[in-house]
Amino acid sequence: MSLPIPNSHSNFRSTSRSEFLHARGLRHHLRRWGAPDRPILFLGHGYLDVSATFEPLVAALMAQTDGRWQVIAQDWRGFGHTEWPQDGYWFQDYVADLEAIVDHYSATAPLTLIGHSMGAQIVSLYAGLRPARVEKLLLLDAVTLPDMPSERAPKRFRHWLDQLREPLSERSYPSLEFLAERVRLQHPQLNPEHARFVARCWSREDGRGRITLCADPKHRRHGPGLYHAADSNAVWREITADTIFIDAGRSQLTIPPEQRAARAECFRRHRVEVIADAGHMLHFDAPAETAARIAAFLAS
């Protein structure tokens, strides 16, 4: 499914260029900032987000590094303006999509990968599966998925089967302004202009006078599988890249501190920094500060 790309709004005018890449049976949408002859930073967004909302962070990063880098940020399958697969979503496909993208844009050079939330899970697994390819790894409020005990498997599997019987429909809103107010309810720290920018990035016009989200409704279905932290830990222990965790001090996505520390210790060369006055959406709450932490790590 191909969707129109929204215009930018006011002070949040995009400096990116849209590109499309056919890979693994889908048409993938990517945004590209900076000169194409610069070293590449690959950026992966989080669940239900899109690449476009990183504009303030990327703009700050480009300014702070004097344009030394270019940034390529993909919309993951089923989000933004990348096509929707027919059969639903399996997490391993996101990792394979990332490999197709980095192979296309940077087949031989050492990789620098940045990921937020779900995107951090994707890029960190790739860094463990292809350790020789990844030189630097930057994880924004990451690796906080709660472990799921095996005893939950029958109930979760049964629930997934039940969901498949239920029809899905796209959620729609009467106007962009209405959606922007919903964004502010979810993220009250945003001013009206920034909320409208996020609403524009997350949505499209449906041709019937309403606004729908740029996210496949199938994402609302819980998959049949369980998340076992031990599996991720085993992959992360293979990582050789220099790694930084940039955590949000007010994040609501938390696991017990001892679990968080144990996961971080799987990354053999890592450090942890915290932006105290920011929530999980670091690129909403603290784009300039997050960009400064990224720039310092890249320069180290």
C-alpha positions as YAML, in Angstrom:
chain: A
units: angstrom
residues:
- id: 1
  name: MET
  ca: [0.00, 0.00, 0.00]
- id: 2
  name: SER
  ca: [1.46, 3.34, -1.08]
- id: 3
  name: LEU
  ca: [0.57, 6.54, 0.77]
- id: 4
  name: PRO
  ca: [1.01, 10.26, 0.00]
- id: 5
  name: ILE
  ca: [3.81, 12.03, 1.84]
- id: 6
  name: PRO
  ca: [2.59, 14.93, 4.02]
- id: 7
  name: ASN
  ca: [3.78, 18.49, 3.72]
- id: 8
  name: SER
  ca: [5.80, 20.01, 6.53]
- id: 9
  name: HIS
  ca: [4.44, 22.67, 8.85]
- id: 10
  name: SER
  ca: [5.73, 26.05, 10.00]
- id: 11
  name: ASN
  ca: [9.00, 25.94, 11.98]
- id: 12
  name: PHE
  ca: [9.19, 22.15, 11.60]
- id: 13
  name: ARG
  ca: [9.89, 22.33, 7.89]
- id: 14
  name: SER
  ca: [11.57, 19.15, 6.71]
- id: 15
  name: THR
  ca: [15.10, 19.31, 5.36]
- id: 16
  name: SER
  ca: [14.99, 15.66, 4.28]
- id: 17
  name: ARG
  ca: [14.57, 14.07, 0.87]
- id: 18
  name: SER
  ca: [12.21, 11.14, 0.38]
- id: 19
  name: GLU
  ca: [13.49, 8.02, -1.35]
- id: 20
  name: PHE
  ca: [11.91, 4.66, -2.12]
- id: 21
  name: LEU
  ca: [13.62, 1.29, -2.26]
- id: 22
  name: HIS
  ca: [12.07, -1.99, -3.41]
- id: 23
  name: ALA
  ca: [13.38, -4.71, -1.12]
- id: 24
  name: ARG
  ca: [12.07, -8.02, 0.17]
- id: 25
  name: GLY
  ca: [8.81, -7.69, -1.70]
- id: 26
  name: LEU
  ca: [7.87, -4.24, -0.36]
- id: 27
  name: ARG
  ca: [8.30, -0.62, -1.37]
- id: 28
  name: HIS
  ca: [10.22, 0.98, 1.50]
- id: 29
  name: HIS
  ca: [10.17, 4.71, 2.19]
- id: 30
  name: LEU
  ca: [13.27, 6.40, 3.58]
- id: 31
  name: ARG
  ca: [14.19, 9.96, 4.49]
- id: 32
  name: ARG
  ca: [17.65, 11.27, 3.79]
- id: 33
  name: TRP
  ca: [19.28, 14.32, 5.35]
- id: 34
  name: GLY
  ca: [22.66, 15.81, 4.42]
- id: 35
  name: ALA
  ca: [25.08, 15.54, 1.54]
- id: 36
  name: PRO
  ca: [25.13, 12.08, -0.11]
- id: 37
  name: ASP
  ca: [28.94, 11.90, -0.03]
- id: 38
  name: ARG
  ca: [29.06, 12.07, 3.79]
- id: 39
  name: PRO
  ca: [29.35, 9.08, 6.16]
- id: 40
  name: ILE
  ca: [25.95, 7.59, 6.91]
- id: 41
  name: LEU
  ca: [24.06, 7.34, 10.18]
- id: 42
  name: PHE
  ca: [21.19, 4.86, 9.90]
- id: 43
  name: LEU
  ca: [18.26, 5.79, 12.15]
- id: 44
  name: GLY
  ca: [15.37, 3.50, 13.12]
- id: 45
  name: HIS
  ca: [12.17, 4.86, 14.67]
- id: 46
  name: GLY
  ca: [10.05, 3.27, 17.38]
- id: 47
  name: TYR
  ca: [6.67, 1.52, 17.43]
- id: 48
  name: LEU
  ca: [3.82, 3.53, 15.85]
- id: 49
  name: ASP
  ca: [6.25, 6.35, 15.04]
- id: 50
  name: VAL
  ca: [7.68, 7.37, 11.65]
- id: 51
  name: SER
  ca: [10.99, 8.69, 10.38]
- id: 52
  name: ALA
  ca: [9.63, 12.22, 9.80]
- id: 53
  name: THR
  ca: [9.17, 13.04, 13.50]
- id: 54
  name: PHE
  ca: [12.97, 12.97, 13.97]
- id: 55
  name: GLU
  ca: [13.32, 16.20, 11.97]
- id: 56
  name: PRO
  ca: [14.08, 18.42, 15.03]
- id: 57
  name: LEU
  ca: [16.68, 15.97, 16.35]
- id: 58
  name: VAL
  ca: [18.35, 15.45, 12.98]
- id: 59
  name: ALA
  ca: [18.37, 19.20, 12.25]
- id: 60
  name: ALA
  ca: [20.07, 19.82, 15.59]
- id: 61
  name: LEU
  ca: [22.57, 17.03, 14.95]
- id: 62
  name: MET
  ca: [23.44, 18.36, 11.50]
- id: 63
  name: ALA
  ca: [24.01, 21.82, 12.96]
- id: 64
  name: GLN
  ca: [26.11, 20.54, 15.87]
- id: 65
  name: THR
  ca: [28.34, 18.42, 13.61]
- id: 66
  name: ASP
  ca: [28.68, 21.02, 10.82]
- id: 67
  name: GLY
  ca: [27.06, 18.66, 8.31]
- id: 68
  name: ARG
  ca: [29.75, 16.02, 8.71]
- id: 69
  name: TRP
  ca: [27.17, 13.21, 8.48]
- id: 70
  name: GLN
  ca: [24.20, 12.24, 6.43]
- id: 71
  name: VAL
  ca: [21.24, 10.51, 8.07]
- id: 72
  name: ILE
  ca: [19.11, 7.82, 6.43]
- id: 73
  name: ALA
  ca: [15.94, 6.94, 8.35]
- id: 74
  name: GLN
  ca: [13.57, 4.28, 7.12]
- id: 75
  name: ASP
  ca: [9.88, 3.88, 7.81]
- id: 76
  name: TRP
  ca: [9.66, 0.28, 9.01]
- id: 77
  name: ARG
  ca: [7.28, -2.01, 7.15]
- id: 78
  name: GLY
  ca: [3.69, -1.11, 7.94]
- id: 79
  name: PHE
  ca: [4.56, 2.37, 9.23]
- id: 80
  name: GLY
  ca: [4.79, 5.77, 7.58]
- id: 81
  name: HIS
  ca: [4.95, 5.46, 3.80]
- id: 82
  name: THR
  ca: [6.41, 1.98, 3.54]
- id: 83
  name: GLU
  ca: [4.05, -0.66, 2.18]
- id: 84
  name: TRP
  ca: [1.97, -2.96, 4.33]
- id: 85
  name: PRO
  ca: [2.60, -6.71, 4.04]
- id: 86
  name: GLN
  ca: [-0.46, -8.88, 3.56]
- id: 87
  name: ASP
  ca: [0.29, -11.53, 6.16]
- id: 88
  name: GLY
  ca: [1.04, -9.45, 9.25]
- id: 89
  name: TYR
  ca: [4.25, -8.84, 11.13]
- id: 90
  name: TRP
  ca: [7.11, -10.96, 12.45]
- id: 91
  name: PHE
  ca: [9.88, -9.15, 14.27]
- id: 92
  name: GLN
  ca: [12.64, -10.96, 12.42]
- id: 93
  name: ASP
  ca: [11.44, -9.31, 9.20]
- id: 94
  name: TYR
  ca: [12.39, -5.87, 10.53]
- id: 95
  name: VAL
  ca: [15.97, -7.06, 11.04]
- id: 96
  name: ALA
  ca: [16.06, -8.52, 7.53]
- id: 97
  name: ASP
  ca: [14.65, -5.27, 6.12]
- id: 98
  name: LEU
  ca: [17.42, -3.35, 7.87]
- id: 99
  name: GLU
  ca: [20.02, -5.61, 6.33]
- id: 100
  name: ALA
  ca: [18.58, -5.03, 2.86]
- id: 101
  name: ILE
  ca: [18.67, -1.27, 3.41]
- id: 102
  name: VAL
  ca: [22.21, -1.04, 4.78]
- id: 103
  name: ASP
  ca: [23.46, -3.39, 2.05]
- id: 104
  name: HIS
  ca: [21.92, -1.10, -0.56]
- id: 105
  name: TYR
  ca: [23.31, 2.16, 0.82]
- id: 106
  name: SER
  ca: [26.56, 1.02, 2.43]
- id: 107
  name: ALA
  ca: [27.60, -2.43, 1.30]
- id: 108
  name: THR
  ca: [31.15, -2.38, 2.66]
- id: 109
  name: ALA
  ca: [31.74, 0.59, 5.00]
- id: 110
  name: PRO
  ca: [31.52, 0.09, 8.78]
- id: 111
  name: LEU
  ca: [28.03, 0.98, 9.98]
- id: 112
  name: THR
  ca: [26.80, 3.43, 12.58]
- id: 113
  name: LEU
  ca: [23.28, 2.56, 13.72]
- id: 114
  name: ILE
  ca: [20.90, 4.62, 15.85]
- id: 115
  name: GLY
  ca: [17.60, 3.25, 17.10]
- id: 116
  name: HIS
  ca: [14.81, 4.48, 19.34]
- id: 117
  name: SER
  ca: [12.67, 2.04, 21.34]
- id: 118
  name: MET
  ca: [11.52, -0.69, 18.91]
- id: 119
  name: GLY
  ca: [14.06, 0.62, 16.41]
- id: 120
  name: ALA
  ca: [16.78, 0.15, 19.03]
- id: 121
  name: GLN
  ca: [15.73, -3.47, 19.48]
- id: 122
  name: ILE
  ca: [16.01, -3.98, 15.71]
- id: 123
  name: VAL
  ca: [19.39, -2.31, 15.21]
- id: 124
  name: SER
  ca: [20.91, -3.93, 18.32]
- id: 125
  name: LEU
  ca: [19.91, -7.41, 17.19]
- id: 126
  name: TYR
  ca: [21.39, -6.71, 13.77]
- id: 127
  name: ALA
  ca: [24.61, -5.54, 15.44]
- id: 128
  name: GLY
  ca: [24.83, -8.87, 17.25]
- id: 129
  name: LEU
  ca: [24.00, -10.95, 14.19]
- id: 130
  name: ARG
  ca: [26.45, -9.07, 11.94]
- id: 131
  name: PRO
  ca: [29.05, -7.81, 14.43]
- id: 132
  name: ALA
  ca: [31.77, -7.29, 11.83]
- id: 133
  name: ARG
  ca: [29.54, -4.78, 10.01]
- id: 134
  name: VAL
  ca: [28.67, -2.44, 12.90]
- id: 135
  name: GLU
  ca: [31.23, -0.03, 14.35]
- id: 136
  name: LYS
  ca: [29.07, 2.24, 16.52]
- id: 137
  name: LEU
  ca: [25.67, 1.64, 18.09]
- id: 138
  name: LEU
  ca: [23.45, 4.31, 19.68]
- id: 139
  name: LEU
  ca: [20.34, 3.16, 21.55]
- id: 140
  name: LEU
  ca: [17.73, 5.71, 22.64]
- id: 141
  name: ASP
  ca: [15.62, 4.67, 25.64]
- id: 142
  name: ALA
  ca: [16.05, 1.06, 24.66]
- id: 143
  name: VAL
  ca: [16.02, -2.64, 25.66]
- id: 144
  name: THR
  ca: [13.07, -2.30, 28.07]
- id: 145
  name: LEU
  ca: [10.75, -5.01, 26.73]
- id: 146
  name: PRO
  ca: [9.47, -7.06, 29.68]
- id: 147
  name: ASP
  ca: [10.37, -10.73, 29.73]
- id: 148
  name: MET
  ca: [7.43, -13.08, 29.07]
- id: 149
  name: PRO
  ca: [7.28, -16.40, 30.91]
- id: 150
  name: SER
  ca: [6.48, -19.49, 28.89]
- id: 151
  name: GLU
  ca: [3.35, -20.10, 30.94]
- id: 152
  name: ARG
  ca: [1.71, -17.26, 29.02]
- id: 153
  name: ALA
  ca: [2.12, -19.02, 25.66]
- id: 154
  name: PRO
  ca: [-1.27, -20.84, 25.46]
- id: 155
  name: LYS
  ca: [-3.28, -17.72, 26.35]
- id: 156
  name: ARG
  ca: [-1.33, -15.45, 23.98]
- id: 157
  name: PHE
  ca: [-1.46, -17.93, 21.10]
- id: 158
  name: ARG
  ca: [-5.21, -18.44, 21.62]
- id: 159
  name: HIS
  ca: [-5.78, -14.68, 21.76]
- id: 160
  name: TRP
  ca: [-3.96, -14.24, 18.45]
- id: 161
  name: LEU
  ca: [-6.20, -16.83, 16.78]
- id: 162
  name: ASP
  ca: [-9.26, -15.08, 18.17]
- id: 163
  name: GLN
  ca: [-8.08, -11.72, 16.83]
- id: 164
  name: LEU
  ca: [-7.73, -13.13, 13.32]
- id: 165
  name: ARG
  ca: [-11.50, -13.69, 13.26]
- id: 166
  name: GLU
  ca: [-12.19, -10.01, 13.93]
- id: 167
  name: PRO
  ca: [-12.27, -7.51, 11.03]
- id: 168
  name: LEU
  ca: [-9.88, -4.59, 11.22]
- id: 169
  name: SER
  ca: [-10.55, -1.03, 10.14]
- id: 170
  name: GLU
  ca: [-8.41, 2.07, 9.98]
- id: 171
  name: ARG
  ca: [-8.97, 4.60, 12.74]
- id: 172
  name: SER
  ca: [-9.95, 7.97, 11.38]
- id: 173
  name: TYR
  ca: [-10.25, 11.50, 12.74]
- id: 174
  name: PRO
  ca: [-12.34, 14.45, 11.56]
- id: 175
  name: SER
  ca: [-9.37, 16.81, 11.04]
- id: 176
  name: LEU
  ca: [-5.66, 17.28, 11.51]
- id: 177
  name: GLU
  ca: [-6.39, 19.68, 14.36]
- id: 178
  name: PHE
  ca: [-8.45, 17.01, 16.14]
- id: 179
  name: LEU
  ca: [-5.59, 14.51, 15.82]
- id: 180
  name: ALA
  ca: [-3.11, 17.14, 17.04]
- id: 181
  name: GLU
  ca: [-5.18, 17.54, 20.20]
- id: 182
  name: ARG
  ca: [-5.10, 13.78, 20.68]
- id: 183
  name: VAL
  ca: [-1.31, 13.92, 20.29]
- id: 184
  name: ARG
  ca: [-1.14, 16.58, 23.01]
- id: 185
  name: LEU
  ca: [-3.27, 14.45, 25.33]
- id: 186
  name: GLN
  ca: [-0.74, 11.66, 24.90]
- id: 187
  name: HIS
  ca: [2.26, 14.00, 24.97]
- id: 188
  name: PRO
  ca: [1.22, 17.08, 26.97]
- id: 189
  name: GLN
  ca: [4.76, 18.43, 27.00]
- id: 190
  name: LEU
  ca: [4.47, 19.37, 23.31]
- id: 191
  name: ASN
  ca: [3.40, 22.87, 22.35]
- id: 192
  name: PRO
  ca: [0.51, 23.14, 19.84]
- id: 193
  name: GLU
  ca: [2.80, 23.68, 16.88]
- id: 194
  name: HIS
  ca: [4.97, 20.64, 17.63]
- id: 195
  name: ALA
  ca: [1.86, 18.51, 18.26]
- id: 196
  name: ARG
  ca: [0.46, 19.54, 14.89]
- id: 197
  name: PHE
  ca: [3.77, 18.65, 13.25]
- id: 198
  name: VAL
  ca: [3.69, 15.18, 14.83]
- id: 199
  name: ALA
  ca: [0.06, 14.73, 13.81]
- id: 200
  name: ARG
  ca: [0.97, 15.63, 10.23]
- id: 201
  name: CYS
  ca: [3.86, 13.13, 10.23]
- id: 202
  name: TRP
  ca: [1.67, 10.36, 11.61]
- id: 203
  name: SER
  ca: [-1.30, 10.84, 9.29]
- id: 204
  name: ARG
  ca: [-2.66, 11.08, 5.78]
- id: 205
  name: GLU
  ca: [-5.88, 12.31, 4.18]
- id: 206
  name: ASP
  ca: [-8.20, 9.45, 3.28]
- id: 207
  name: GLY
  ca: [-9.82, 11.18, 0.27]
- id: 208
  name: ARG
  ca: [-13.17, 11.42, 2.07]
- id: 209
  name: GLY
  ca: [-12.48, 14.44, 4.22]
- id: 210
  name: ARG
  ca: [-11.02, 12.56, 7.19]
- id: 211
  name: ILE
  ca: [-7.56, 11.81, 8.55]
- id: 212
  name: THR
  ca: [-6.17, 8.31, 9.08]
- id: 213
  name: LEU
  ca: [-2.93, 7.14, 10.65]
- id: 214
  name: CYS
  ca: [0.03, 6.00, 8.55]
- id: 215
  name: ALA
  ca: [0.15, 2.68, 10.36]
- id: 216
  name: ASP
  ca: [-1.27, -0.66, 9.33]
- id: 217
  name: PRO
  ca: [-4.25, -1.59, 11.58]
- id: 218
  name: LYS
  ca: [-2.76, -5.08, 11.83]
- id: 219
  name: HIS
  ca: [-0.25, -3.62, 14.30]
- id: 220
  name: ARG
  ca: [-3.08, -3.59, 16.84]
- id: 221
  name: ARG
  ca: [-3.04, -7.39, 16.90]
- id: 222
  name: HIS
  ca: [-0.79, -9.02, 19.47]
- id: 223
  name: GLY
  ca: [1.36, -11.69, 17.84]
- id: 224
  name: PRO
  ca: [1.36, -15.31, 19.02]
- id: 225
  name: GLY
  ca: [4.98, -15.31, 20.16]
- id: 226
  name: LEU
  ca: [6.54, -14.40, 23.48]
- id: 227
  name: TYR
  ca: [9.49, -12.12, 24.15]
- id: 228
  name: HIS
  ca: [12.24, -14.04, 25.90]
- id: 229
  name: ALA
  ca: [14.95, -11.68, 27.10]
- id: 230
  name: ALA
  ca: [17.47, -14.52, 27.18]
- id: 231
  name: ASP
  ca: [17.30, -14.77, 23.38]
- id: 232
  name: SER
  ca: [18.12, -11.08, 22.94]
- id: 233
  name: ASN
  ca: [20.85, -11.28, 25.58]
- id: 234
  name: ALA
  ca: [22.55, -14.08, 23.66]
- id: 235
  name: VAL
  ca: [22.57, -11.99, 20.48]
- id: 236
  name: TRP
  ca: [23.74, -8.84, 22.26]
- id: 237
  name: ARG
  ca: [26.74, -10.71, 23.70]
- id: 238
  name: GLU
  ca: [27.98, -11.06, 20.11]
- id: 239
  name: ILE
  ca: [28.16, -7.27, 19.61]
- id: 240
  name: THR
  ca: [31.61, -5.74, 19.20]
- id: 241
  name: ALA
  ca: [30.50, -2.18, 18.41]
- id: 242
  name: ASP
  ca: [31.10, 0.73, 20.75]
- id: 243
  name: THR
  ca: [27.66, 1.32, 22.26]
- id: 244
  name: ILE
  ca: [25.94, 4.15, 24.07]
- id: 245
  name: PHE
  ca: [22.59, 3.98, 25.84]
- id: 246
  name: ILE
  ca: [20.92, 7.39, 25.96]
- id: 247
  name: ASP
  ca: [18.11, 6.91, 28.46]
- id: 248
  name: ALA
  ca: [15.18, 9.13, 29.36]
- id: 249
  name: GLY
  ca: [14.96, 10.01, 33.02]
- id: 250
  name: ARG
  ca: [11.16, 10.27, 32.95]
- id: 251
  name: SER
  ca: [10.52, 7.27, 30.71]
- id: 252
  name: GLN
  ca: [7.44, 5.21, 31.51]
- id: 253
  name: LEU
  ca: [8.87, 2.20, 29.67]
- id: 254
  name: THR
  ca: [10.84, 0.66, 32.47]
- id: 255
  name: ILE
  ca: [11.88, -2.72, 33.78]
- id: 256
  name: PRO
  ca: [13.46, -3.38, 37.20]
- id: 257
  name: PRO
  ca: [16.88, -1.67, 37.46]
- id: 258
  name: GLU
  ca: [18.71, -4.94, 38.00]
- id: 259
  name: GLN
  ca: [17.21, -6.38, 34.79]
- id: 260
  name: ARG
  ca: [18.09, -3.20, 32.90]
- id: 261
  name: ALA
  ca: [21.69, -3.35, 34.15]
- id: 262
  name: ALA
  ca: [22.02, -7.05, 33.30]
- id: 263
  name: ARG
  ca: [20.90, -6.40, 29.74]
- id: 264
  name: ALA
  ca: [23.31, -3.49, 29.32]
- id: 265
  name: GLU
  ca: [26.18, -5.69, 30.54]
- id: 266
  name: CYS
  ca: [25.63, -7.94, 27.52]
- id: 267
  name: PHE
  ca: [27.10, -5.13, 25.41]
- id: 268
  name: ARG
  ca: [30.83, -5.58, 25.96]
- id: 269
  name: ARG
  ca: [31.83, -1.96, 25.22]
- id: 270
  name: HIS
  ca: [29.08, 0.35, 26.41]
- id: 271
  name: ARG
  ca: [28.27, 3.39, 28.45]
- id: 272
  name: VAL
  ca: [24.99, 4.74, 29.76]
- id: 273
  name: GLU
  ca: [23.91, 8.39, 29.83]
- id: 274
  name: VAL
  ca: [20.61, 9.79, 31.06]
- id: 275
  name: ILE
  ca: [18.73, 12.90, 29.99]
- id: 276
  name: ALA
  ca: [16.96, 13.51, 33.26]
- id: 277
  name: ASP
  ca: [14.16, 15.82, 32.19]
- id: 278
  name: ALA
  ca: [12.90, 13.84, 29.20]
- id: 279
  name: GLY
  ca: [10.31, 11.15, 28.63]
- id: 280
  name: HIS
  ca: [10.52, 8.10, 26.40]
- id: 281
  name: MET
  ca: [10.12, 10.15, 23.21]
- id: 282
  name: LEU
  ca: [13.54, 11.78, 23.47]
- id: 283
  name: HIS
  ca: [13.21, 13.33, 20.02]
- id: 284
  name: PHE
  ca: [10.00, 15.07, 21.18]
- id: 285
  name: ASP
  ca: [11.17, 16.19, 24.61]
- id: 286
  name: ALA
  ca: [14.87, 16.91, 24.17]
- id: 287
  name: PRO
  ca: [15.93, 16.90, 20.51]
- id: 288
  name: ALA
  ca: [18.86, 19.32, 20.95]
- id: 289
  name: GLU
  ca: [20.20, 17.60, 24.07]
- id: 290
  name: THR
  ca: [19.80, 14.16, 22.52]
- id: 291
  name: ALA
  ca: [21.59, 15.38, 19.40]
- id: 292
  name: ALA
  ca: [24.42, 16.75, 21.57]
- id: 293
  name: ARG
  ca: [24.87, 13.35, 23.29]
- id: 294
  name: ILE
  ca: [24.89, 11.64, 19.89]
- id: 295
  name: ALA
  ca: [27.41, 14.13, 18.47]
- id: 296
  name: ALA
  ca: [29.76, 13.73, 21.45]
- id: 297
  name: PHE
  ca: [29.69, 9.94, 21.17]
- id: 298
  name: LEU
  ca: [30.36, 10.05, 17.43]
- id: 299
  name: ALA
  ca: [33.33, 12.34, 18.03]
- id: 300
  name: SER
  ca: [34.79, 10.22, 20.85]
...
